Amino acid sequence: MPITCKACSICRDSVEQALERVNLPYTHSQSGSTSIYTVNITSPTTWNPNSLAKLCWNKLEFPYHQAKRSGNTIQCTNV
């Protein structure tokens, strides 16, 4: 199951630049002013709790708003 990242128009550019900087393939769609990025990697629920990936997921934040997580989705609190 892929990971979904939802960002408002303020956070959108930073999220897109970060995905491109680490060379992660993603798809992008738009719903109103919300940008939705889908990254086709395994679900965070399947990661070892002590793995670097899980630690990074838990610390992932948006530049202008707080992060809200639910299952495979992370979104800024402004969407």
C-alpha positions as CSV (number, residue, x, y, z in Angstrom):
1,M,0.0,0.0,0.0
2,P,1.5,3.4,-1.0
3,I,2.2,6.3,1.3
4,T,0.2,9.5,0.7
5,C,1.4,13.0,1.6
6,K,-1.2,15.8,1.5
7,A,0.1,19.4,1.5
8,C,-1.5,22.8,1.4
9,S,-0.5,25.4,-1.2
10,I,2.0,26.9,1.3
11,C,3.8,23.6,2.0
12,R,3.5,22.1,-1.5
13,D,6.7,23.4,-3.1
14,S,8.8,22.2,-0.1
15,V,7.3,18.7,-0.2
16,E,7.8,18.4,-3.9
17,Q,11.4,19.6,-3.7
18,A,12.2,17.2,-0.9
19,L,10.8,14.2,-2.9
20,E,12.9,15.3,-5.9
21,R,16.0,15.9,-3.8
22,V,16.0,12.2,-2.5
23,N,15.0,11.0,-6.0
24,L,11.8,9.2,-4.8
25,P,9.4,8.5,-7.7
26,Y,5.9,9.8,-6.9
27,T,2.7,10.8,-8.5
28,H,1.0,14.1,-8.0
29,S,-2.7,15.1,-8.0
30,Q,-4.6,18.1,-7.0
31,S,-7.9,18.4,-5.1
32,G,-8.8,22.1,-4.8
33,S,-5.8,23.8,-3.1
34,T,-4.5,20.5,-1.6
35,S,-1.6,18.7,-3.4
36,I,-1.6,14.9,-3.0
37,Y,1.7,13.1,-3.5
38,T,1.7,9.3,-3.6
39,V,4.9,7.4,-3.1
40,N,4.8,3.7,-3.9
41,I,6.7,2.2,-1.0
42,T,5.6,-0.2,1.8
43,S,3.4,1.0,4.5
44,P,4.9,2.5,7.7
45,T,2.9,-0.1,9.7
46,T,5.1,-2.9,8.2
47,W,8.4,-1.2,9.2
48,N,10.5,-2.3,12.1
49,P,9.8,0.2,15.0
50,N,13.6,0.6,15.4
51,S,14.4,1.1,11.7
52,L,15.8,4.4,10.3
53,A,12.8,4.6,8.0
54,K,10.3,4.4,10.9
55,L,12.3,7.0,12.9
56,C,12.3,9.3,9.9
57,W,8.6,8.9,9.3
58,N,7.9,9.7,13.0
59,K,10.0,12.9,12.8
60,L,8.8,14.0,9.4
61,E,7.4,17.6,9.6
62,F,6.1,20.2,7.2
63,P,8.0,23.5,6.9
64,Y,5.0,25.8,7.9
65,H,2.4,23.6,9.6
66,Q,2.4,20.6,11.9
67,A,2.1,17.1,10.6
68,K,-0.9,14.9,11.2
69,R,-0.5,11.1,10.6
70,S,-3.1,8.5,10.0
71,G,-2.1,5.0,8.8
72,N,-0.3,5.5,5.4
73,T,-1.1,9.2,5.2
74,I,0.7,12.2,6.5
75,Q,-0.7,15.7,5.9
76,C,-0.1,19.2,7.0
77,T,-2.7,20.6,9.5
78,N,-3.7,23.3,6.9
79,V,-5.4,20.9,4.5
